[in-house]
Amino acid sequence: MTTIKSTSSIQQGEKIHPKEWDFKNRAPNDLNGRTKRAENHRSIKKQLDRCSGLFTEIVNRYKNINEELTTKTVKQKLDAEFKKSKAASDFFRIYDEFILDKESDFSGKVHGCFFQTG
C-alpha cells in the first residue's frame, strides 16, 4: 500500500482572494466570461488541474511499483515538472553573459566570422 508521510507545502505562485474561491467545488469561481478576472481564474484552474493530474499520476505510479511515497518525493517530482521553464531562463542568462563577454573582448580578433577583402 502506498502512503504519503508528513505534510508539506507545495506552492506554484498562484494567488486568489478567498471571496473568489468556491470552497465546495475546490476551484475558482467566476470561470465564465471574457473579463480579466475570469481569464485569471481559468488560468489558475488550469494550473490546479495540471498539478492534480500529475499528483494522481505520481501516486498511481508508486502504487503500481508498491513503493513508499513521501511528500519529499512528490515535491521533487512536481518541482521537476513545473520548473522546466527555469532551463529556458538559464539559457538566456548564459547567452547574455556570453554577449557581454564578447562585447568586452578588445583583442581585435573577430571570432567565428571570416571576411575577405579585395
Buried (B, 14 or more C-beta within 10 A) or exposed (E): EBEBEEEEEEEBEEEBEEEEBEEEEEBBBEBEEEEEBBEBBBEBBEBBEEBEEBBEEBBEEBEEEEEEBBBEBBEEBBEEEBEEEEEEEEEEEEEEEEEEEEEEEEEEEEEEEEEEEE
